Amino acid sequence: MPGEMVFPPFRPPGLGAAKCIESHTFGSGEHTVQLKPRCEGGCSEKKPEDGDKCVMKSETSGSVLIFLSGVCQNMTCKINNESEIYKQEMNESLDNNGVYEAPIPQLPGCGFTNVQDKKRQYLLSTECTSCESQLNQTTRPDCTLCIASQYDIESGDVTLTVGECRNGTCVPLDPTETVDVRRELISNSD
């Protein structure tokens, strides 16, 4: 209507303008994995290319952000045999505002699950070999960081011993390195 005032959508103070996410980054150095939020465009002039890893689906569980990766093909993110689940521990619980989302589907083939602590020190594979009992067994490359062992601590959290994959087996690092994470980061990671 003429003369009617239109207000911008409410945004809590201090948040500033919404920012475009170029990619979701897991790990660091040579172990860095970047998932593009979408395949049809990007934040900058650089558009995702066919073969780039992308976010097929995401969900939250308490303080854990979960992504199912796919691969960009013809500007669409698609699941394939190399799709993996990435779980990121956050500093606080993530509220889904009461909106129900279908859970992330089961991985096709023999995919892997990766977990990253809230300080983003480690991106760890939950296993070095998947589908061990099947003919299409998949093995992680040697030197992939992994969970060598885990044990409960008094706070209810879990201490993970960092290892690296060697010939399909997770071997603890020497000297030993550990990281404490919330139990929900590693629950249902199999």
N, C-alpha and C positions, 0 to 999 in steps of 0.2 A: 504494500500500500504506500502511496506517496506520503512522505513526511514521517513514516514509521522508522524508529531507530532499530537497527540490527546490531546485536552484540556478538562479539567473537565468542567462540566456545570457551568455557572456563578452563583455565590451566593453573594449577597450583603455583604460588609464587616461588621464585628461585629455580624453576625448572628451565626457564628460557625457551627458545624455539625448539621444536622437534628437529632432531638431526637424522640425516639419512645414514643408514648402516651400510658401509661398503662391503663388509664381510664379517662373519663370526670367526674369531681366531682361537684356535686351540693349540697348545704346545708352544714351543719356542725353538729358535735356531733351526737346525736341519730337520727337526721333528714337527715343524709348524704345519698345521692343516688350516686352510681357510675355506669356509663354506659361504658361498654367495647367498644372500637372502632370497634372490629370485633370478631367473634366467632371462627375462624379457627386457631388462634394463638395469641400470646401476645409478649410483650417486653422481659419478663424474661422467665424462664423455666416454670413458672406457667401459664398454658393455661386456658382460660375461660371454665367454666363447664356448662352443661345443667342447665337451670334455671337462669343463670346470666343475668342481664339486659344488653342490648347492644344498639348500635346506628343503627337503621334501616335506617334512612335517615337524612341528615342535610342540612341546607340552611342558607343563610344570608339575612337580610333585614335591610339595613342601618347599624346601630351600634348594631344590635341584631343577635346573633347566635342562631339558632333554631334546636333542635334535636327531632326526633320522636323515642321513645324507643321501643324496642322489647325484646324478650327473646331468649337466645341461646338454640337451639334444634338441635342436631346432627351436630354441628359445623356450623350452619346457624342461622342468626338473623331473627326471624319471628315476625310479628305483632300478638298480641292476645288481648283479652278483657281487659288486665291490661296495655296495652300500654298507654303511656302518652306523652305529648309534654312538653319539657323543653326549656325555653327561657332565654338566658344569655345576660345581657346588657354588652357591651364592652366599653372601653374608647374612641374608635374612630370608624368611619365608616369602615365597612369591604367591600372591593371592590371585586366583583366576576369576575373581568377582562373581562367583557362583555360576559361571558359564561352563556347561559340560562340553568337553571335547572328547571325541572318540580317541582311545589310546593309540599310541604309535603301533602300527602293524608289526607282525613278526618279520624278521629279516628274511629275505629270500636266500636260498642257498646256504652258505656257511659264512655269514657275516660276523663281524667282531663288534664288541662294545668297548668303548674307551671312557675313562673317567678323568676329570681334572679337578684338583683341589681349588678351594676358594682363593688361595694366594697365587694360583696359576703357576706354581713351581713345576708341577709334573702333569703330563698327559700320559696315563697308564692304560695299556691294554689289559682287559680282565683275564685274557688267556693268550697263549702263543700258538695254539692249534685249535681249530674248530672242526666239528664233524669228525672227531677222531675215529669213531666206529664205522664211518662210511667210506666208500671208495673215493668220493670227491673231497677228501681231507684238504683243508687249507691251512698253511703255516705262515706265520708272520715272518718278515725278513729278520735276520740276525740283527742284534743291537736295538730292536724296538723296545722301548721301555714298557715294563709290565708289572703286575702285582705278584711278587714272589711269595708273600704270605700276608696274613692279616690276623689281628687279634683284638679282642674287645678291651676297652679301657674303662676305668671306673665311671667316667662321665657319661657312658652310654655310647660314646663315639668309637671309632675303630682306628687302629694304627696299621697302616699299610707299609710293608717292606718293599722298597723299590728294587726291581730287578731288570734284567734285559733278556730278550729272547735269544736262545742259542739252540739251533737244531730243533725248534718246536717246543722247547722247555724254558720256563722262566727261571733264571738263575739270579740269586741276590747279588747286588753290586758289592764290590769290595773296594773301599770300606763301605759298611752298611749305611744306607740312607733310609729314613722313614718319613712318613707324613701322616698327620692325624686328619681324619675326615669324619663327617657325620655319617652315621649308619645308612641313612637313606640314599647316599650317593652310590653305595655299592650293592644295596638290596635290589633284587630283581635284575641284576646285571648279567645273568647267565643266559 
